[in-house]
Amino acid sequence: MLRLALAFFIIAIIAAVFGFGGIAAGAATIAKWLFFIFVILFVVALLAGALRGRRP
């Protein structure tokens, strides 16, 4: 999921360079949402692992 966020971020940068403002804004928004979803899932996985009590 983090790769998708990075891909949409790169698409947003390239679109902004070429002057496609609407496409750049849309890709940046998608990248932002994917990044936040990734962070939330990562925190949930960390908490689930900590609550299980498994040792690394």
MARDRENDREN-72742 format. One record per atom (N, C-alpha, C, O): x, y, z. Coordinates in Angstrom, 1 decimal. Layout:
BEGIN
[[X,Y,Z]]
...
% end
This chain:
BEGIN
[[0.8,-1.2,0.0]]
[[0.0,0.0,0.0]]
[[0.9,1.2,0.0]]
[[0.5,2.3,-0.6]]
[[2.0,1.1,0.7]]
[[2.9,2.3,0.7]]
[[3.5,2.5,-0.7]]
[[3.8,3.7,-1.1]]
[[3.7,1.5,-1.5]]
[[4.2,1.6,-2.8]]
[[3.1,2.4,-3.7]]
[[3.5,3.2,-4.5]]
[[1.8,2.1,-3.5]]
[[0.8,2.8,-4.2]]
[[0.8,4.3,-3.9]]
[[0.7,5.1,-4.8]]
[[1.0,4.6,-2.6]]
[[1.0,6.0,-2.2]]
[[2.2,6.7,-2.9]]
[[2.1,7.8,-3.3]]
[[3.3,6.0,-2.9]]
[[4.5,6.6,-3.5]]
[[4.3,6.7,-5.0]]
[[4.7,7.8,-5.6]]
[[3.7,5.8,-5.7]]
[[3.4,5.9,-7.1]]
[[2.5,7.0,-7.4]]
[[2.7,7.8,-8.4]]
[[1.4,7.2,-6.6]]
[[0.5,8.3,-6.9]]
[[1.2,9.7,-6.6]]
[[0.9,10.7,-7.2]]
[[2.1,9.7,-5.6]]
[[2.8,10.9,-5.3]]
[[3.7,11.3,-6.5]]
[[3.8,12.4,-6.9]]
[[4.4,10.3,-7.1]]
[[5.3,10.6,-8.2]]
[[4.4,11.0,-9.4]]
[[4.8,11.9,-10.2]]
[[3.2,10.4,-9.6]]
[[2.3,10.8,-10.7]]
[[1.9,12.3,-10.5]]
[[1.8,13.1,-11.4]]
[[1.6,12.6,-9.2]]
[[1.2,14.0,-8.9]]
[[2.4,15.0,-9.2]]
[[2.1,16.1,-9.7]]
[[3.6,14.6,-8.9]]
[[4.7,15.5,-9.1]]
[[4.9,15.7,-10.7]]
[[5.1,16.8,-11.1]]
[[4.8,14.6,-11.4]]
[[5.0,14.7,-12.9]]
[[3.9,15.5,-13.5]]
[[4.1,16.3,-14.4]]
[[2.7,15.3,-13.0]]
[[1.5,16.0,-13.6]]
[[1.7,17.5,-13.3]]
[[1.3,18.4,-14.1]]
[[2.2,17.8,-12.1]]
[[2.3,19.2,-11.7]]
[[3.4,19.9,-12.6]]
[[3.2,21.1,-12.9]]
[[4.5,19.2,-12.9]]
[[5.5,19.7,-13.7]]
[[5.0,20.1,-15.1]]
[[5.4,21.1,-15.7]]
[[4.1,19.2,-15.6]]
[[3.6,19.4,-17.0]]
[[2.4,20.3,-17.0]]
[[1.9,20.6,-18.1]]
[[1.9,20.8,-15.8]]
[[0.9,21.8,-15.8]]
[[-0.5,21.2,-15.7]]
[[-1.5,22.0,-15.9]]
[[-0.7,19.9,-15.4]]
[[-2.0,19.4,-15.3]]
[[-2.4,19.5,-13.8]]
[[-2.2,18.5,-13.0]]
[[-3.0,20.6,-13.5]]
[[-3.3,20.9,-12.1]]
[[-4.3,19.9,-11.5]]
[[-4.2,19.5,-10.3]]
[[-5.4,19.6,-12.2]]
[[-6.5,18.8,-11.7]]
[[-6.0,17.4,-11.5]]
[[-6.3,16.8,-10.5]]
[[-5.2,16.8,-12.4]]
[[-4.7,15.5,-12.3]]
[[-3.7,15.4,-11.1]]
[[-3.7,14.5,-10.4]]
[[-2.9,16.5,-11.0]]
[[-1.9,16.5,-9.9]]
[[-2.6,16.5,-8.6]]
[[-2.2,15.8,-7.6]]
[[-3.6,17.3,-8.5]]
[[-4.4,17.4,-7.2]]
[[-5.1,16.1,-6.9]]
[[-5.1,15.7,-5.7]]
[[-5.6,15.5,-7.9]]
[[-6.3,14.2,-7.6]]
[[-5.3,13.1,-7.2]]
[[-5.6,12.3,-6.3]]
[[-4.2,13.0,-7.9]]
[[-3.2,12.0,-7.5]]
[[-2.6,12.3,-6.2]]
[[-2.3,11.3,-5.4]]
[[-2.4,13.5,-5.8]]
[[-1.9,13.9,-4.5]]
[[-2.8,13.5,-3.4]]
[[-2.5,13.0,-2.3]]
[[-4.1,13.7,-3.7]]
[[-5.2,13.4,-2.7]]
[[-5.2,11.8,-2.5]]
[[-5.3,11.4,-1.4]]
[[-5.1,11.1,-3.6]]
[[-5.1,9.6,-3.5]]
[[-3.9,9.2,-2.7]]
[[-4.0,8.3,-1.9]]
[[-2.7,9.7,-3.0]]
[[-1.5,9.4,-2.3]]
[[-1.6,9.7,-0.8]]
[[-1.1,8.9,0.0]]
[[-2.2,10.8,-0.5]]
[[-2.3,11.2,0.9]]
[[-3.2,10.2,1.7]]
[[-2.9,9.8,2.8]]
[[-4.4,9.8,1.0]]
[[-5.3,8.9,1.7]]
[[-4.6,7.5,1.9]]
[[-4.8,6.9,2.9]]
[[-4.0,7.0,0.8]]
[[-3.3,5.7,0.9]]
[[-2.2,5.7,2.0]]
[[-2.1,4.7,2.7]]
[[-1.5,6.8,2.1]]
[[-0.5,6.9,3.1]]
[[-1.1,6.9,4.5]]
[[-0.6,6.1,5.4]]
[[-2.1,7.6,4.8]]
[[-2.8,7.6,6.1]]
[[-3.4,6.2,6.4]]
[[-3.4,5.8,7.5]]
[[-4.0,5.6,5.4]]
[[-4.5,4.2,5.6]]
[[-3.4,3.3,6.0]]
[[-3.5,2.4,6.9]]
[[-2.2,3.4,5.3]]
[[-1.1,2.6,5.6]]
[[-0.6,2.8,7.1]]
[[-0.4,1.8,7.8]]
[[-0.5,4.0,7.5]]
[[-0.1,4.4,8.8]]
[[-1.1,3.8,9.9]]
[[-0.6,3.2,10.9]]
[[-2.4,3.9,9.6]]
[[-3.3,3.4,10.6]]
[[-3.3,1.9,10.7]]
[[-3.3,1.3,11.8]]
[[-3.1,1.2,9.5]]
[[-3.0,-0.3,9.5]]
[[-1.7,-0.7,10.2]]
[[-1.7,-1.7,10.9]]
[[-0.7,0.1,10.0]]
[[0.6,-0.3,10.7]]
[[0.5,-0.2,12.2]]
[[1.0,-1.0,12.9]]
[[-0.1,0.9,12.7]]
[[-0.3,1.1,14.1]]
[[-1.2,0.0,14.7]]
[[-0.9,-0.6,15.8]]
[[-2.3,-0.4,14.0]]
[[-3.1,-1.5,14.4]]
[[-2.4,-2.8,14.5]]
[[-2.6,-3.5,15.5]]
[[-1.5,-3.0,13.5]]
[[-0.7,-4.3,13.5]]
[[0.3,-4.3,14.7]]
[[0.5,-5.3,15.3]]
[[0.8,-3.1,15.0]]
[[1.8,-3.0,16.1]]
[[1.0,-3.3,17.4]]
[[1.5,-4.0,18.3]]
[[-0.1,-2.7,17.6]]
[[-0.9,-2.9,18.8]]
[[-1.4,-4.3,19.0]]
[[-1.4,-4.9,20.1]]
[[-1.8,-4.9,17.9]]
[[-2.3,-6.3,17.9]]
[[-1.1,-7.2,18.3]]
[[-1.3,-8.1,19.1]]
[[0.1,-7.0,17.8]]
[[1.2,-7.8,18.1]]
[[1.6,-7.6,19.6]]
[[2.1,-8.5,20.2]]
[[1.5,-6.3,20.1]]
[[1.9,-6.1,21.5]]
[[0.8,-6.7,22.4]]
[[1.2,-7.2,23.5]]
[[-0.4,-6.7,22.1]]
[[-1.5,-7.3,22.9]]
[[-1.4,-8.8,22.9]]
[[-1.9,-9.4,23.9]]
[[-0.9,-9.4,21.9]]
[[-0.8,-10.8,21.9]]
[[0.3,-11.3,22.9]]
[[0.2,-12.5,23.3]]
[[1.2,-10.5,23.1]]
[[2.3,-10.8,24.1]]
[[3.4,-11.7,23.5]]
[[4.2,-12.3,24.2]]
[[3.5,-11.7,22.2]]
[[4.5,-12.5,21.6]]
[[5.8,-11.8,21.7]]
[[5.9,-10.5,21.5]]
[[6.9,-12.5,21.9]]
[[8.2,-11.9,22.0]]
[[8.9,-11.9,20.7]]
[[8.8,-13.0,20.0]]
[[9.6,-10.9,20.3]]
[[10.3,-10.9,19.0]]
[[11.4,-11.9,18.9]]
[[12.1,-12.0,17.9]]
% end
